[in-house]
Amino acid sequence: MPKMKTHKGIAKRFSKTGSGGIKFKHPNLRHCLEHKRKTQKNTLQKTGYLQGQDAKNIARLLG
């Protein structure tokens, strides 16, 4: 059985936490920030966590 390779595109965008969860950085915080509300920008700054089947699929691709 060959080794499972890490999907490099996923590895750049997601990472595993110590307890096994999947965390990611929210998109839409790179440009055009003057048109976004301050509350929206504050929300986008926070770390996001995947749940459910999405987390299982990403964990499989992370290897």
PDB file of N, H, CA, C and O in Angstrom:
ATOM      1  N   MET A   1       0.843  -1.185   0.000  1.00  0.00           N
ATOM      2  CA  MET A   1       0.000   0.000   0.000  1.00  0.00           C
ATOM      3  C   MET A   1       0.888   1.248   0.000  1.00  0.00           C
ATOM      4  O   MET A   1       1.733   1.384   0.885  1.00  0.00           O
ATOM      5  N   PRO A   2       0.725   2.166  -0.966  1.00  0.00           N
ATOM      6  CA  PRO A   2       1.575   3.351  -1.003  1.00  0.00           C
ATOM      7  C   PRO A   2       1.208   4.346   0.105  1.00  0.00           C
ATOM      8  O   PRO A   2       0.109   4.323   0.658  1.00  0.00           O
ATOM      9  N   LYS A   3       2.156   5.200   0.396  1.00  0.00           N
ATOM     10  H   LYS A   3       3.049   5.219  -0.054  1.00  0.00           H
ATOM     11  CA  LYS A   3       1.920   6.214   1.411  1.00  0.00           C
ATOM     12  C   LYS A   3       0.913   7.242   0.911  1.00  0.00           C
ATOM     13  O   LYS A   3       0.817   7.503  -0.288  1.00  0.00           O
ATOM     14  N   MET A   4       0.167   7.821   1.846  1.00  0.00           N
ATOM     15  H   MET A   4       0.246   7.609   2.820  1.00  0.00           H
ATOM     16  CA  MET A   4      -0.796   8.875   1.523  1.00  0.00           C
ATOM     17  C   MET A   4      -0.048  10.198   1.447  1.00  0.00           C
ATOM     18  O   MET A   4       0.596  10.604   2.414  1.00  0.00           O
ATOM     19  N   LYS A   5      -0.130  10.874   0.300  1.00  0.00           N
ATOM     20  H   LYS A   5      -0.653  10.544  -0.485  1.00  0.00           H
ATOM     21  CA  LYS A   5       0.576  12.136   0.137  1.00  0.00           C
ATOM     22  C   LYS A   5      -0.271  13.298   0.639  1.00  0.00           C
ATOM     23  O   LYS A   5      -1.499  13.268   0.559  1.00  0.00           O
ATOM     24  N   THR A   6       0.401  14.319   1.157  1.00  0.00           N
ATOM     25  H   THR A   6       1.399  14.343   1.223  1.00  0.00           H
ATOM     26  CA  THR A   6      -0.269  15.530   1.615  1.00  0.00           C
ATOM     27  C   THR A   6      -0.657  16.374   0.412  1.00  0.00           C
ATOM     28  O   THR A   6       0.148  16.568  -0.499  1.00  0.00           O
ATOM     29  N   HIS A   7      -1.877  16.873   0.406  1.00  0.00           N
ATOM     30  H   HIS A   7      -2.531  16.716   1.147  1.00  0.00           H
ATOM     31  CA  HIS A   7      -2.334  17.784  -0.649  1.00  0.00           C
ATOM     32  C   HIS A   7      -1.777  19.169  -0.314  1.00  0.00           C
ATOM     33  O   HIS A   7      -2.208  19.792   0.657  1.00  0.00           O
ATOM     34  N   LYS A   8      -0.821  19.653  -1.113  1.00  0.00           N
ATOM     35  H   LYS A   8      -0.470  19.148  -1.901  1.00  0.00           H
ATOM     36  CA  LYS A   8      -0.083  20.867  -0.771  1.00  0.00           C
ATOM     37  C   LYS A   8      -0.956  22.114  -0.783  1.00  0.00           C
ATOM     38  O   LYS A   8      -0.709  23.042  -0.013  1.00  0.00           O
ATOM     39  N   GLY A   9      -1.976  22.155  -1.644  1.00  0.00           N
ATOM     40  H   GLY A   9      -2.176  21.402  -2.270  1.00  0.00           H
ATOM     41  CA  GLY A   9      -2.880  23.302  -1.644  1.00  0.00           C
ATOM     42  C   GLY A   9      -3.667  23.394  -0.351  1.00  0.00           C
ATOM     43  O   GLY A   9      -3.920  24.488   0.153  1.00  0.00           O
ATOM     44  N   ILE A  10      -4.056  22.239   0.187  1.00  0.00           N
ATOM     45  H   ILE A  10      -3.850  21.350  -0.222  1.00  0.00           H
ATOM     46  CA  ILE A  10      -4.783  22.199   1.459  1.00  0.00           C
ATOM     47  C   ILE A  10      -3.838  22.527   2.610  1.00  0.00           C
ATOM     48  O   ILE A  10      -4.225  23.219   3.552  1.00  0.00           O
ATOM     49  N   ALA A  11      -2.607  22.037   2.541  1.00  0.00           N
ATOM     50  H   ALA A  11      -2.293  21.474   1.776  1.00  0.00           H
ATOM     51  CA  ALA A  11      -1.644  22.255   3.625  1.00  0.00           C
ATOM     52  C   ALA A  11      -1.309  23.732   3.798  1.00  0.00           C
ATOM     53  O   ALA A  11      -0.960  24.159   4.898  1.00  0.00           O
ATOM     54  N   LYS A  12      -1.412  24.519   2.723  1.00  0.00           N
ATOM     55  H   LYS A  12      -1.695  24.172   1.829  1.00  0.00           H
ATOM     56  CA  LYS A  12      -1.127  25.948   2.817  1.00  0.00           C
ATOM     57  C   LYS A  12      -2.277  26.725   3.441  1.00  0.00           C
ATOM     58  O   LYS A  12      -2.082  27.840   3.924  1.00  0.00           O
ATOM     59  N   ARG A  13      -3.474  26.145   3.435  1.00  0.00           N
ATOM     60  H   ARG A  13      -3.632  25.239   3.042  1.00  0.00           H
ATOM     61  CA  ARG A  13      -4.658  26.890   3.876  1.00  0.00           C
ATOM     62  C   ARG A  13      -5.227  26.419   5.206  1.00  0.00           C
ATOM     63  O   ARG A  13      -5.928  27.174   5.880  1.00  0.00           O
ATOM     64  N   PHE A  14      -4.935  25.189   5.589  1.00  0.00           N
ATOM     65  H   PHE A  14      -4.365  24.576   5.041  1.00  0.00           H
ATOM     66  CA  PHE A  14      -5.487  24.613   6.807  1.00  0.00           C
ATOM     67  C   PHE A  14      -4.372  24.029   7.654  1.00  0.00           C
ATOM     68  O   PHE A  14      -3.308  23.688   7.138  1.00  0.00           O
ATOM     69  N   SER A  15      -4.613  23.912   8.961  1.00  0.00           N
ATOM     70  H   SER A  15      -5.478  24.189   9.380  1.00  0.00           H
ATOM     71  CA  SER A  15      -3.657  23.250   9.840  1.00  0.00           C
ATOM     72  C   SER A  15      -4.423  22.553  10.956  1.00  0.00           C
ATOM     73  O   SER A  15      -5.550  22.924  11.285  1.00  0.00           O
ATOM     74  N   LYS A  16      -3.785  21.534  11.532  1.00  0.00           N
ATOM     75  H   LYS A  16      -2.870  21.233  11.265  1.00  0.00           H
ATOM     76  CA  LYS A  16      -4.405  20.777  12.608  1.00  0.00           C
ATOM     77  C   LYS A  16      -4.063  21.408  13.949  1.00  0.00           C
ATOM     78  O   LYS A  16      -2.955  21.904  14.150  1.00  0.00           O
ATOM     79  N   THR A  17      -5.028  21.383  14.866  1.00  0.00           N
ATOM     80  H   THR A  17      -5.928  20.979  14.703  1.00  0.00           H
ATOM     81  CA  THR A  17      -4.799  21.851  16.223  1.00  0.00           C
ATOM     82  C   THR A  17      -4.281  20.693  17.062  1.00  0.00           C
ATOM     83  O   THR A  17      -4.234  19.554  16.598  1.00  0.00           O
ATOM     84  N   GLY A  18      -3.898  20.984  18.278  1.00  0.00           N
ATOM     85  H   GLY A  18      -3.936  21.909  18.655  1.00  0.00           H
ATOM     86  CA  GLY A  18      -3.388  19.945  19.154  1.00  0.00           C
ATOM     87  C   GLY A  18      -4.416  18.891  19.487  1.00  0.00           C
ATOM     88  O   GLY A  18      -4.073  17.728  19.695  1.00  0.00           O
ATOM     89  N   SER A  19      -5.686  19.290  19.541  1.00  0.00           N
ATOM     90  H   SER A  19      -5.964  20.236  19.373  1.00  0.00           H
ATOM     91  CA  SER A  19      -6.751  18.340  19.879  1.00  0.00           C
ATOM     92  C   SER A  19      -7.328  17.653  18.648  1.00  0.00           C
ATOM     93  O   SER A  19      -8.273  16.872  18.767  1.00  0.00           O
ATOM     94  N   GLY A  20      -6.776  17.930  17.465  1.00  0.00           N
ATOM     95  H   GLY A  20      -6.008  18.564  17.369  1.00  0.00           H
ATOM     96  CA  GLY A  20      -7.214  17.243  16.261  1.00  0.00           C
ATOM     97  C   GLY A  20      -8.187  18.010  15.399  1.00  0.00           C
ATOM     98  O   GLY A  20      -8.629  17.494  14.373  1.00  0.00           O
ATOM     99  N   GLY A  21      -8.537  19.234  15.781  1.00  0.00           N
ATOM    100  H   GLY A  21      -8.178  19.653  16.614  1.00  0.00           H
ATOM    101  CA  GLY A  21      -9.438  20.037  14.963  1.00  0.00           C
ATOM    102  C   GLY A  21      -8.717  20.627  13.763  1.00  0.00           C
ATOM    103  O   GLY A  21      -7.497  20.514  13.644  1.00  0.00           O
ATOM    104  N   ILE A  22      -9.474  21.256  12.877  1.00  0.00           N
ATOM    105  H   ILE A  22     -10.465  21.348  12.973  1.00  0.00           H
ATOM    106  CA  ILE A  22      -8.914  21.886  11.688  1.00  0.00           C
ATOM    107  C   ILE A  22      -9.192  23.375  11.767  1.00  0.00           C
ATOM    108  O   ILE A  22     -10.343  23.793  11.885  1.00  0.00           O
ATOM    109  N   LYS A  23      -8.132  24.180  11.702  1.00  0.00           N
ATOM    110  H   LYS A  23      -7.196  23.840  11.606  1.00  0.00           H
ATOM    111  CA  LYS A  23      -8.316  25.628  11.742  1.00  0.00           C
ATOM    112  C   LYS A  23      -7.883  26.244  10.418  1.00  0.00           C
ATOM    113  O   LYS A  23      -7.075  25.678   9.681  1.00  0.00           O
ATOM    114  N   PHE A  24      -8.448  27.429  10.133  1.00  0.00           N
ATOM    115  H   PHE A  24      -9.104  27.889  10.732  1.00  0.00           H
ATOM    116  CA  PHE A  24      -8.150  28.120   8.890  1.00  0.00           C
ATOM    117  C   PHE A  24      -8.295  29.618   9.097  1.00  0.00           C
ATOM    118  O   PHE A  24      -8.888  30.071  10.076  1.00  0.00           O
ATOM    119  N   LYS A  25      -7.747  30.374   8.164  1.00  0.00           N
ATOM    120  H   LYS A  25      -7.265  30.005   7.368  1.00  0.00           H
ATOM    121  CA  LYS A  25      -7.870  31.828   8.196  1.00  0.00           C
ATOM    122  C   LYS A  25      -8.965  32.231   7.224  1.00  0.00           C
ATOM    123  O   LYS A  25      -9.027  31.733   6.100  1.00  0.00           O
ATOM    124  N   HIS A  26      -9.826  33.137   7.667  1.00  0.00           N
ATOM    125  H   HIS A  26      -9.775  33.542   8.580  1.00  0.00           H
ATOM    126  CA  HIS A  26     -10.944  33.579   6.833  1.00  0.00           C
ATOM    127  C   HIS A  26     -10.441  34.342   5.607  1.00  0.00           C
ATOM    128  O   HIS A  26      -9.445  35.061   5.693  1.00  0.00           O
ATOM    129  N   PRO A  27     -11.115  34.193   4.474  1.00  0.00           N
ATOM    130  CA  PRO A  27     -10.758  34.970   3.278  1.00  0.00           C
ATOM    131  C   PRO A  27     -11.359  36.380   3.335  1.00  0.00           C
ATOM    132  O   PRO A  27     -12.004  36.750   4.316  1.00  0.00           O
ATOM    133  N   ASN A  28     -11.139  37.156   2.276  1.00  0.00           N
ATOM    134  H   ASN A  28     -10.615  36.856   1.479  1.00  0.00           H
ATOM    135  CA  ASN A  28     -11.722  38.494   2.084  1.00  0.00           C
ATOM    136  C   ASN A  28     -11.159  39.542   3.025  1.00  0.00           C
ATOM    137  O   ASN A  28     -11.879  40.458   3.422  1.00  0.00           O
ATOM    138  N   LEU A  29      -9.885  39.431   3.394  1.00  0.00           N
ATOM    139  H   LEU A  29      -9.300  38.687   3.072  1.00  0.00           H
ATOM    140  CA  LEU A  29      -9.288  40.435   4.263  1.00  0.00           C
ATOM    141  C   LEU A  29      -7.971  40.949   3.671  1.00  0.00           C
ATOM    142  O   LEU A  29      -7.068  41.336   4.412  1.00  0.00           O
ATOM    143  N   ARG A  30      -7.861  40.954   2.341  1.00  0.00           N
ATOM    144  H   ARG A  30      -8.595  40.640   1.738  1.00  0.00           H
ATOM    145  CA  ARG A  30      -6.612  41.350   1.688  1.00  0.00           C
ATOM    146  C   ARG A  30      -6.697  42.735   1.043  1.00  0.00           C
ATOM    147  O   ARG A  30      -5.734  43.500   1.096  1.00  0.00           O
ATOM    148  N   HIS A  31      -7.829  43.062   0.439  1.00  0.00           N
ATOM    149  H   HIS A  31      -8.612  42.441   0.396  1.00  0.00           H
ATOM    150  CA  HIS A  31      -7.947  44.354  -0.244  1.00  0.00           C
ATOM    151  C   HIS A  31      -9.402  44.798  -0.214  1.00  0.00           C
ATOM    152  O   HIS A  31     -10.281  44.041   0.198  1.00  0.00           O
ATOM    153  N   CYS A  32      -9.650  46.021  -0.648  1.00  0.00           N
ATOM    154  H   CYS A  32      -8.935  46.636  -0.983  1.00  0.00           H
ATOM    155  CA  CYS A  32     -10.992  46.632  -0.624  1.00  0.00           C
ATOM    156  C   CYS A  32     -11.540  46.675   0.797  1.00  0.00           C
ATOM    157  O   CYS A  32     -12.721  46.406   1.018  1.00  0.00           O
ATOM    158  N   LEU A  33     -10.694  47.009   1.751  1.00  0.00           N
ATOM    159  H   LEU A  33      -9.735  47.227   1.571  1.00  0.00           H
ATOM    160  CA  LEU A  33     -11.114  46.988   3.150  1.00  0.00           C
ATOM    161  C   LEU A  33     -11.890  48.240   3.545  1.00  0.00           C
ATOM    162  O   LEU A  33     -12.585  48.237   4.561  1.00  0.00           O
ATOM    163  N   GLU A  34     -11.782  49.311   2.759  1.00  0.00           N
ATOM    164  H   GLU A  34     -11.218  49.314   1.934  1.00  0.00           H
ATOM    165  CA  GLU A  34     -12.479  50.544   3.137  1.00  0.00           C
ATOM    166  C   GLU A  34     -13.982  50.427   2.942  1.00  0.00           C
ATOM    167  O   GLU A  34     -14.740  51.237   3.475  1.00  0.00           O
ATOM    168  N   HIS A  35     -14.424  49.421   2.178  1.00  0.00           N
ATOM    169  H   HIS A  35     -13.808  48.763   1.745  1.00  0.00           H
ATOM    170  CA  HIS A  35     -15.855  49.249   1.937  1.00  0.00           C
ATOM    171  C   HIS A  35     -16.495  48.257   2.900  1.00  0.00           C
ATOM    172  O   HIS A  35     -17.714  48.086   2.888  1.00  0.00           O
ATOM    173  N   LYS A  36     -15.691  47.602   3.733  1.00  0.00           N
ATOM    174  H   LYS A  36     -14.701  47.741   3.742  1.00  0.00           H
ATOM    175  CA  LYS A  36     -16.227  46.622   4.668  1.00  0.00           C
ATOM    176  C   LYS A  36     -16.429  47.280   6.034  1.00  0.00           C
ATOM    177  O   LYS A  36     -15.674  48.167   6.432  1.00  0.00           O
ATOM    178  N   ARG A  37     -17.461  46.827   6.737  1.00  0.00           N
ATOM    179  H   ARG A  37     -18.075  46.106   6.413  1.00  0.00           H
ATOM    180  CA  ARG A  37     -17.724  47.349   8.080  1.00  0.00           C
ATOM    181  C   ARG A  37     -16.639  46.871   9.041  1.00  0.00           C
ATOM    182  O   ARG A  37     -16.000  45.841   8.821  1.00  0.00           O
ATOM    183  N   LYS A  38     -16.446  47.642  10.112  1.00  0.00           N
ATOM    184  H   LYS A  38     -16.965  48.478  10.291  1.00  0.00           H
ATOM    185  CA  LYS A  38     -15.427  47.296  11.094  1.00  0.00           C
ATOM    186  C   LYS A  38     -15.754  45.974  11.781  1.00  0.00           C
ATOM    187  O   LYS A  38     -14.855  45.186  12.071  1.00  0.00           O
ATOM    188  N   THR A  39     -17.032  45.730  12.040  1.00  0.00           N
ATOM    189  H   THR A  39     -17.763  46.370  11.804  1.00  0.00           H
ATOM    190  CA  THR A  39     -17.413  44.472  12.680  1.00  0.00           C
ATOM    191  C   THR A  39     -17.127  43.276  11.778  1.00  0.00           C
ATOM    192  O   THR A  39     -16.744  42.209  12.256  1.00  0.00           O
ATOM    193  N   GLN A  40     -17.314  43.456  10.477  1.00  0.00           N
ATOM    194  H   GLN A  40     -17.625  44.323  10.089  1.00  0.00           H
ATOM    195  CA  GLN A  40     -17.021  42.370   9.542  1.00  0.00           C
ATOM    196  C   GLN A  40     -15.527  42.091   9.509  1.00  0.00           C
ATOM    197  O   GLN A  40     -15.113  40.932   9.482  1.00  0.00           O
ATOM    198  N   LYS A  41     -14.715  43.138   9.510  1.00  0.00           N
ATOM    199  H   LYS A  41     -15.051  44.080   9.531  1.00  0.00           H
ATOM    200  CA  LYS A  41     -13.263  42.944   9.481  1.00  0.00           C
ATOM    201  C   LYS A  41     -12.773  42.287  10.763  1.00  0.00           C
ATOM    202  O   LYS A  41     -11.863  41.459  10.726  1.00  0.00           O
ATOM    203  N   ASN A  42     -13.361  42.645  11.888  1.00  0.00           N
ATOM    204  H   ASN A  42     -14.101  43.317  11.918  1.00  0.00           H
ATOM    205  CA  ASN A  42     -12.979  42.014  13.156  1.00  0.00           C
ATOM    206  C   ASN A  42     -13.340  40.541  13.162  1.00  0.00           C
ATOM    207  O   ASN A  42     -12.586  39.717  13.681  1.00  0.00           O
ATOM    208  N   THR A  43     -14.481  40.204  12.595  1.00  0.00           N
ATOM    209  H   THR A  43     -15.094  40.873  12.174  1.00  0.00           H
ATOM    210  CA  THR A  43     -14.897  38.812  12.525  1.00  0.00           C
ATOM    211  C   THR A  43     -13.982  38.012  11.612  1.00  0.00           C
ATOM    212  O   THR A  43     -13.653  36.864  11.912  1.00  0.00           O
ATOM    213  N   LEU A  44     -13.569  38.607  10.501  1.00  0.00           N
ATOM    214  H   LEU A  44     -13.836  39.540  10.257  1.00  0.00           H
ATOM    215  CA  LEU A  44     -12.707  37.906   9.551  1.00  0.00           C
ATOM    216  C   LEU A  44     -11.300  37.696  10.099  1.00  0.00           C
ATOM    217  O   LEU A  44     -10.593  36.797   9.645  1.00  0.00           O
ATOM    218  N   GLN A  45     -10.881  38.513  11.071  1.00  0.00           N
ATOM    219  H   GLN A  45     -11.456  39.244  11.440  1.00  0.00           H
ATOM    220  CA  GLN A  45      -9.548  38.365  11.649  1.00  0.00           C
ATOM    221  C   GLN A  45      -9.436  37.123  12.517  1.00  0.00           C
ATOM    222  O   GLN A  45      -8.345  36.582  12.694  1.00  0.00           O
ATOM    223  N   LYS A  46     -10.563  36.667  13.061  1.00  0.00           N
ATOM    224  H   LYS A  46     -11.450  37.107  12.917  1.00  0.00           H
ATOM    225  CA  LYS A  46     -10.535  35.544  13.994  1.00  0.00           C
ATOM    226  C   LYS A  46     -10.288  34.228  13.255  1.00  0.00           C
ATOM    227  O   LYS A  46     -10.607  34.095  12.074  1.00  0.00           O
ATOM    228  N   THR A  47      -9.726  33.277  13.960  1.00  0.00           N
ATOM    229  H   THR A  47      -9.466  33.385  14.920  1.00  0.00           H
ATOM    230  CA  THR A  47      -9.459  31.965  13.391  1.00  0.00           C
ATOM    231  C   THR A  47     -10.760  31.198  13.233  1.00  0.00           C
ATOM    232  O   THR A  47     -11.607  31.205  14.127  1.00  0.00           O
ATOM    233  N   GLY A  48     -10.916  30.537  12.093  1.00  0.00           N
ATOM    234  H   GLY A  48     -10.229  30.532  11.367  1.00  0.00           H
ATOM    235  CA  GLY A  48     -12.090  29.708  11.857  1.00  0.00           C
ATOM    236  C   GLY A  48     -11.766  28.249  12.106  1.00  0.00           C
ATOM    237  O   GLY A  48     -10.624  27.818  11.952  1.00  0.00           O
ATOM    238  N   TYR A  49     -12.786  27.491  12.492  1.00  0.00           N
ATOM    239  H   TYR A  49     -13.715  27.841  12.617  1.00  0.00           H
ATOM    240  CA  TYR A  49     -12.625  26.070  12.758  1.00  0.00           C
ATOM    241  C   TYR A  49     -13.657  25.285  11.947  1.00  0.00           C
ATOM    242  O   TYR A  49     -14.840  25.624  11.938  1.00  0.00           O
ATOM    243  N   LEU A  50     -13.201  24.247  11.275  1.00  0.00           N
ATOM    244  H   LEU A  50     -12.240  23.971  11.282  1.00  0.00           H
ATOM    245  CA  LEU A  50     -14.103  23.409  10.495  1.00  0.00           C
ATOM    246  C   LEU A  50     -14.789  22.401  11.401  1.00  0.00           C
ATOM    247  O   LEU A  50     -14.240  21.985  12.421  1.00  0.00           O
ATOM    248  N   GLN A  51     -16.009  22.012  11.007  1.00  0.00           N
ATOM    249  H   GLN A  51     -16.455  22.350  10.178  1.00  0.00           H
ATOM    250  CA  GLN A  51     -16.750  21.020  11.768  1.00  0.00           C
ATOM    251  C   GLN A  51     -17.410  20.044  10.812  1.00  0.00           C
ATOM    252  O   GLN A  51     -17.601  20.342   9.633  1.00  0.00           O
ATOM    253  N   GLY A  52     -17.750  18.899  11.323  1.00  0.00           N
ATOM    254  H   GLY A  52     -17.596  18.657  12.281  1.00  0.00           H
ATOM    255  CA  GLY A  52     -18.520  17.926  10.563  1.00  0.00           C
ATOM    256  C   GLY A  52     -17.727  17.244   9.460  1.00  0.00           C
ATOM    257  O   GLY A  52     -16.534  16.973   9.598  1.00  0.00           O
ATOM    258  N   GLN A  53     -18.421  16.973   8.360  1.00  0.00           N
ATOM    259  H   GLN A  53     -19.390  17.193   8.247  1.00  0.00           H
ATOM    260  CA  GLN A  53     -17.822  16.226   7.261  1.00  0.00           C
ATOM    261  C   GLN A  53     -16.705  17.010   6.582  1.00  0.00           C
ATOM    262  O   GLN A  53     -15.756  16.411   6.076  1.00  0.00           O
ATOM    263  N   ASP A  54     -16.800  18.345   6.563  1.00  0.00           N
ATOM    264  H   ASP A  54     -17.571  18.831   6.975  1.00  0.00           H
ATOM    265  CA  ASP A  54     -15.723  19.151   5.981  1.00  0.00           C
ATOM    266  C   ASP A  54     -14.404  18.895   6.698  1.00  0.00           C
ATOM    267  O   ASP A  54     -13.362  18.748   6.058  1.00  0.00           O
ATOM    268  N   ALA A  55     -14.449  18.840   8.023  1.00  0.00           N
ATOM    269  H   ALA A  55     -15.295  18.959   8.543  1.00  0.00           H
ATOM    270  CA  ALA A  55     -13.237  18.612   8.800  1.00  0.00           C
ATOM    271  C   ALA A  55     -12.651  17.232   8.506  1.00  0.00           C
ATOM    272  O   ALA A  55     -11.432  17.076   8.440  1.00  0.00           O
ATOM    273  N   LYS A  56     -13.508  16.240   8.331  1.00  0.00           N
ATOM    274  H   LYS A  56     -14.498  16.367   8.385  1.00  0.00           H
ATOM    275  CA  LYS A  56     -13.027  14.887   8.041  1.00  0.00           C
ATOM    276  C   LYS A  56     -12.343  14.835   6.678  1.00  0.00           C
ATOM    277  O   LYS A  56     -11.292  14.212   6.528  1.00  0.00           O
ATOM    278  N   ASN A  57     -12.941  15.490   5.688  1.00  0.00           N
ATOM    279  H   ASN A  57     -13.795  15.997   5.810  1.00  0.00           H
ATOM    280  CA  ASN A  57     -12.358  15.479   4.346  1.00  0.00           C
ATOM    281  C   ASN A  57     -11.006  16.199   4.324  1.00  0.00           C
ATOM    282  O   ASN A  57     -10.055  15.708   3.715  1.00  0.00           O
ATOM    283  N   ILE A  58     -10.915  17.346   4.976  1.00  0.00           N
ATOM    284  H   ILE A  58     -11.687  17.745   5.471  1.00  0.00           H
ATOM    285  CA  ILE A  58      -9.666  18.108   5.002  1.00  0.00           C
ATOM    286  C   ILE A  58      -8.595  17.343   5.781  1.00  0.00           C
ATOM    287  O   ILE A  58      -7.433  17.328   5.375  1.00  0.00           O
ATOM    288  N   ALA A  59      -8.971  16.710   6.889  1.00  0.00           N
ATOM    289  H   ALA A  59      -9.915  16.722   7.219  1.00  0.00           H
ATOM    290  CA  ALA A  59      -8.010  15.937   7.671  1.00  0.00           C
ATOM    291  C   ALA A  59      -7.423  14.801   6.848  1.00  0.00           C
ATOM    292  O   ALA A  59      -6.240  14.488   6.982  1.00  0.00           O
ATOM    293  N   ARG A  60      -8.234  14.181   5.999  1.00  0.00           N
ATOM    294  H   ARG A  60      -9.195  14.435   5.890  1.00  0.00           H
ATOM    295  CA  ARG A  60      -7.731  13.103   5.144  1.00  0.00           C
ATOM    296  C   ARG A  60      -6.724  13.640   4.140  1.00  0.00           C
ATOM    297  O   ARG A  60      -5.725  12.981   3.852  1.00  0.00           O
ATOM    298  N   LEU A  61      -6.980  14.845   3.597  1.00  0.00           N
ATOM    299  H   LEU A  61      -7.792  15.380   3.830  1.00  0.00           H
ATOM    300  CA  LEU A  61      -6.057  15.425   2.620  1.00  0.00           C
ATOM    301  C   LEU A  61      -4.783  15.947   3.262  1.00  0.00           C
ATOM    302  O   LEU A  61      -3.750  16.038   2.599  1.00  0.00           O
ATOM    303  N   LEU A  62      -4.843  16.296   4.564  1.00  0.00           N
ATOM    304  H   LEU A  62      -5.682  16.222   5.103  1.00  0.00           H
ATOM    305  CA  LEU A  62      -3.636  16.759   5.244  1.00  0.00           C
ATOM    306  C   LEU A  62      -2.680  15.602   5.540  1.00  0.00           C
ATOM    307  O   LEU A  62      -1.481  15.815   5.719  1.00  0.00           O
ATOM    308  N   GLY A  63      -3.198  14.407   5.590  1.00  0.00           N
ATOM    309  H   GLY A  63      -4.172  14.234   5.445  1.00  0.00           H
ATOM    310  CA  GLY A  63      -2.339  13.256   5.804  1.00  0.00           C
ATOM    311  C   GLY A  63      -1.996  12.990   7.236  1.00  0.00           C
ATOM    312  O   GLY A  63      -1.273  12.038   7.531  1.00  0.00           O
TER     313      GLY A  63
END
